[in-house]
Amino acid sequence: MAIQKILLAYNFTSLDQKAIDFVSSAFAHIEGVEITIFHTFTPVPDIETGASLVTGKLKGSLSYLSQQIMQRENDLKSVTEKLTQNGFAADRIRTVFKPRKKDIAGEIISLTRDTKFDAIVLNRKATRVARFFSGSVSNKVVMTLKDTTVCIVS
């Protein structure tokens, strides 16, 4: 039996819990399903800071952002544990936590094409205003990927 590869795009929002619940109820009981939890983040810029007061404050802010990114990476482990508790085998759960080089939709599309996922699970932003300003990730993914099932949880 072929392995079914599912990509779960995770962005640390309240809607992500619905996506986890959906993935658990739809796929946990199926043998041969591999889940990849994907999160992409804006990397912290590498700025040389001298001894001035302004750059010292900037260095502190950059350090805080780096700590936040490390915390998010650790938080993905709790998502993995939750999926394991919901019935997935631990060896069938992968995580991809990487710095963003494109927009979020572009990162999802590239990873899907490279890894050949069978399905993608996305969630939608809660408000129309948020979608207007950030662009609809789900719309870009659906319109671009033709041979991949896209499940949108809202």
HELIX and SHEET records of a PDB file:
HELIX    1   1 LEU A   15  PHE A   27  1                                  13    
HELIX    2   2 LEU A   53  GLN A   85  1                                  33    
HELIX    3   3 ALA A   90  ARG A   92  5                                   3    
HELIX    4   4 ILE A  104  THR A  115  1                                  12    
HELIX    5   5 ARG A  128  SER A  134  1                                   7    
HELIX    6   6 VAL A  137  THR A  144  1                                   8    
SHEET    1   A 5 ILE A  93  PRO A  99  0                                        
SHEET    2   A 5 VAL A  33  PHE A  41  1                                        
SHEET    3   A 5 GLN A   4  ALA A   9  1                                        
SHEET    4   A 5 ALA A 119  ASN A 123  1                                        
SHEET    5   A 5 THR A 149  VAL A 153  1                                        
END                                                                             
